[in-house]
């Protein structure tokens, strides 16, 4: 469950940042409103497995939207093999089944978030150029590190 554009270090879990979407991940047949912090609605997202969660963390895939609303009830049937693993607001929990889970938005608070800044984007581009220079044997790896540290000190 989340009501912001990131959770458990998954930045923008509803957006696949690759040119084409990953095949095989099921999407809900329901229509959802755009996510908004101020609408009082929560998002229930699913991830197929730990690999899918990792892909979401780096922007290679997106979470599966399950539900959206101010009051959401989910019934979880008995799961063969034990408890049902879930994350609520980034915290892991083993849910005993069968269970009913109720989600209700009762308020919200502002959180500080480290947005991707222009400086971070520039830093990334500089490092890619230095990687290219090492790859093409224009500089040595230790020179890349020295150059990058000096650029960071003097530019950022």
C-alpha positions in Angstrom: 0.0 0.0 0.0 1.3 3.4 -0.8 0.1 7.0 -1.1 3.2 8.6 -2.5 5.3 8.1 -5.7 7.8 5.9 -3.9 7.9 3.2 -1.3 10.6 1.0 0.2 13.2 2.6 -2.1 11.1 1.8 -5.2 11.0 5.1 -7.0 7.9 5.7 -9.1 6.7 2.0 -9.0 3.9 2.6 -11.5 6.2 3.6 -14.3 8.4 1.4 -16.5 11.3 3.5 -17.6 12.4 1.3 -20.5 11.4 2.0 -24.1 9.0 -1.0 -24.1 7.1 -2.6 -21.2 8.1 -5.9 -19.8 5.9 -8.7 -21.1 4.3 -11.3 -18.8 3.4 -9.0 -15.9 -0.4 -9.0 -15.5 -2.1 -5.7 -15.3 -5.5 -5.1 -13.7 -8.5 -4.8 -16.0 -9.8 -1.9 -13.9 -9.4 1.8 -14.7 -7.4 3.8 -12.2 -7.1 7.6 -11.6 -3.7 9.1 -11.8 -1.9 8.8 -8.5 -2.0 11.9 -6.3 -0.8 12.6 -2.8 -3.7 15.0 -2.1 -6.7 12.9 -3.2 -6.9 10.8 0.0 -6.7 7.6 -1.9 -4.2 4.8 -1.4 -2.7 2.5 -4.0 -2.4 -1.2 -3.6 0.4 -2.6 -5.8 1.5 -6.1 -6.4 4.8 -7.5 -7.4 5.1 -11.0 -8.7 8.3 -11.9 -6.8 11.5 -10.5 -5.4 13.1 -10.3 -8.9 10.1 -8.2 -10.1 10.5 -6.0 -7.0 14.2 -5.4 -7.9 13.2 -4.6 -11.5 10.8 -2.0 -10.1 13.5 -0.5 -7.9 15.7 0.2 -10.9 12.9 1.3 -13.2 12.9 -1.8 -15.5 9.4 -2.8 -14.7 6.4 -1.5 -12.8 4.1 -2.7 -10.0 0.8 -4.3 -10.8 -2.1 -2.0 -9.7 -4.6 -4.1 -7.6 -6.8 -1.4 -6.0 -7.2 2.3 -5.4 -9.4 4.1 -3.0 -10.0 5.7 0.4 -11.3 2.4 2.0 -10.1 -0.9 0.6 -10.8 -4.4 1.9 -9.0 -7.4 0.6 -9.7 -11.0 1.5 -6.8 -13.4 1.3 -7.7 -17.0 1.1 -5.7 -19.8 2.6 -2.3 -20.1 1.0 -0.8 -23.6 0.7 2.6 -23.7 2.3 2.2 -21.1 5.0 1.7 -17.4 5.6 1.2 -14.8 2.8 4.2 -12.4 2.6 3.2 -8.7 2.2 4.8 -5.3 2.6 2.7 -2.5 4.2 4.3 0.9 3.8 7.6 -0.7 3.1 7.5 -3.0 6.2 7.5 -6.8 5.6 4.8 -8.9 7.3 3.9 -12.6 7.1 0.1 -12.6 7.0 -1.7 -15.6 8.5 -4.4 -16.8 6.1 -7.3 -16.7 5.6 -7.4 -13.0 6.5 -9.2 -9.8 5.7 -7.1 -6.6 5.4 -8.7 -3.2 5.6 -6.9 -0.1 4.3 -8.2 3.3 5.1 -6.6 6.7 4.6 -7.0 8.8 7.7 -4.6 11.6 6.9 -1.2 12.2 5.5 2.0 14.0 6.3 4.6 15.5 4.1 7.9 13.6 3.7 11.2 14.8 2.5 12.3 13.1 -0.7 15.6 13.3 -2.5 14.4 14.2 -6.0 16.7 13.6 -8.9 18.4 16.9 -9.3 20.2 18.5 -12.2 23.4 18.0 -10.4 22.8 14.3 -10.0 22.0 14.0 -13.7 25.1 16.0 -14.6 27.2 13.8 -12.3 25.9 10.7 -14.0 26.7 12.0 -17.4 30.3 12.9 -16.4 30.9 9.5 -14.9 29.6 7.9 -18.2 32.1 10.0 -20.2 34.9 8.9 -17.9 33.8 5.3 -18.2 34.0 5.7 -21.9 37.5 7.1 -21.7 38.6 4.1 -19.6 36.9 1.7 -22.0 38.7 3.2 -25.0 42.0 3.3 -23.1 42.3 7.1 -23.1 42.7 7.1 -19.3 43.4 4.4 -16.6 40.7 3.4 -14.0 42.6 5.2 -11.2 42.7 8.4 -13.3 38.9 8.2 -13.8 38.4 8.1 -10.0 40.8 11.0 -9.5 39.2 13.1 -12.2 35.7 12.4 -10.9 36.6 13.3 -7.3 38.2 16.6 -8.5 35.2 17.4 -10.7 32.8 16.8 -7.8 34.9 19.1 -5.5 35.1 21.9 -8.0 31.8 21.8 -9.8 29.2 20.5 -7.4 
